[in-house]
Amino acid sequence: MGKFEIKKDKSGQFRFNLKASNGQIILGSEAYTTKAACDNGIASVRKNSQEDARYERNTAKDGSPYFNLKASNGQVIGKSEMYSSTAAMENGIASVKKNAPEAAIEDNS
């Protein structure tokens, strides 16, 4: 089972990563000024992760595919890593859909 890991960055802001059961990061958040806002971000990922239309599929300048998960208001709530292929990116999206709803939360902040 996957998990959300909450941590503080160097500037004291809160961030979370969604990790698959193998420990690989499959989605990373923006910076939040409060832990409550970070918790809300996790709740938003849980809610929006099941809707395929919320995934914005992109290609980086170097040609690497990646995706953003967006909330219903269009705001990005999570970004993926860069992938080696479109198929690998689609597997990453499938992993978020599988892991996000039931992922435990580990607070390391």
Backbone torsions as a table, in degrees:
resi	resn	phi	psi	omega
1	MET	NA	143.3	180.0
2	GLY	-79.0	174.9	177.6
3	LYS	-151.4	153.1	170.7
4	PHE	-93.6	130.3	174.6
5	GLU	-112.3	123.4	177.3
6	ILE	-99.5	135.1	177.4
7	LYS	-144.6	163.6	173.0
8	LYS	-99.1	137.8	177.1
9	ASP	-88.0	-177.9	-175.8
10	LYS	-60.8	-27.6	-179.1
11	SER	-89.5	3.9	177.4
12	GLY	87.0	7.5	178.7
13	GLN	-91.3	159.7	-176.9
14	PHE	-95.7	140.5	176.5
15	ARG	-139.3	156.3	172.2
16	PHE	-130.8	152.8	170.9
17	ASN	-122.8	138.4	169.6
18	LEU	-95.4	122.7	-179.1
19	LYS	-112.3	140.2	174.9
20	ALA	-73.6	172.0	-178.0
21	SER	-61.8	-22.2	178.0
22	ASN	-85.4	2.0	177.9
23	GLY	90.3	-4.0	-179.2
24	GLN	-77.2	135.9	176.7
25	ILE	-72.5	125.8	179.5
26	ILE	-112.3	-13.6	178.0
27	LEU	-157.8	134.3	177.8
28	GLY	-122.1	147.6	-176.6
29	SER	-95.7	172.1	168.1
30	GLU	-76.8	179.9	176.5
31	ALA	-88.0	137.8	177.4
32	TYR	-118.0	142.2	-178.1
33	THR	-78.1	-23.9	179.4
34	THR	-128.5	156.5	176.8
35	LYS	-65.9	-36.3	178.9
36	ALA	-60.2	-40.8	178.3
37	ALA	-66.4	-37.9	177.0
38	CYS	-63.3	-44.1	177.1
39	ASP	-59.8	-40.0	177.1
40	ASN	-63.7	-36.3	177.1
41	GLY	-63.0	-41.5	177.6
42	ILE	-63.6	-44.0	178.4
43	ALA	-60.4	-37.8	179.2
44	SER	-67.4	-38.8	176.3
45	VAL	-62.4	-46.4	179.0
46	ARG	-55.4	-46.2	-175.5
47	LYS	-68.9	-44.9	-172.3
48	ASN	-88.7	-13.8	-174.1
49	SER	-65.7	-21.3	-176.0
50	GLN	-86.1	-10.3	-178.4
51	GLU	-99.3	113.9	-176.7
52	ASP	-59.8	-31.7	-179.0
53	ALA	-65.0	-16.9	-179.7
54	ARG	-80.7	-9.5	-179.9
55	TYR	-93.1	120.3	176.8
56	GLU	-98.8	111.6	-179.0
57	ARG	-88.0	129.0	-174.5
58	ASN	-132.1	168.2	173.5
59	THR	-129.1	127.1	178.3
60	ALA	-71.9	168.4	180.0
61	LYS	-57.7	-31.5	-179.9
62	ASP	-85.3	3.9	177.4
63	GLY	93.7	-1.9	-178.7
64	SER	-76.5	128.9	175.9
65	PRO	-74.4	146.9	173.6
66	TYR	-155.2	171.4	178.3
67	PHE	-138.3	156.6	170.6
68	ASN	-116.0	142.7	171.5
69	LEU	-101.8	126.9	-176.7
70	LYS	-114.3	148.6	174.0
71	ALA	-78.8	173.4	-178.6
72	SER	-62.3	-23.3	178.3
73	ASN	-86.4	3.2	178.1
74	GLY	89.6	-4.3	-179.7
75	GLN	-76.1	136.6	177.5
76	VAL	-71.0	125.9	178.7
77	ILE	-110.8	-9.1	177.0
78	GLY	-167.1	148.0	178.3
79	LYS	-124.7	146.7	177.8
80	SER	-90.1	175.9	169.3
81	GLU	-76.2	177.0	171.8
82	MET	-85.1	137.6	-178.3
83	TYR	-109.9	160.9	-178.5
84	SER	-84.7	-17.4	-178.7
85	SER	-156.4	163.2	177.0
86	THR	-63.1	-39.1	178.8
87	ALA	-61.2	-41.8	178.5
88	ALA	-64.4	-39.3	177.4
89	MET	-62.5	-44.6	179.2
90	GLU	-62.5	-35.4	174.5
91	ASN	-64.6	-36.8	176.6
92	GLY	-63.5	-42.9	177.5
93	ILE	-62.4	-44.5	177.9
94	ALA	-59.9	-37.0	179.3
95	SER	-67.5	-40.1	176.3
96	VAL	-62.6	-46.6	179.8
97	LYS	-58.4	-38.4	-178.1
98	LYS	-74.4	-43.0	-170.4
99	ASN	-89.2	-35.1	-171.0
100	ALA	-60.0	-44.8	-173.3
101	PRO	-59.5	-36.6	-174.5
102	GLU	-113.3	6.3	-176.2
103	ALA	-63.1	135.9	174.8
104	ALA	-70.8	161.0	177.2
105	ILE	-112.0	124.4	177.4
106	GLU	-112.7	113.0	-176.8
107	ASP	-93.4	108.2	178.4
108	ASN	-108.3	18.8	-177.5
109	SER	-81.9	NA	NA
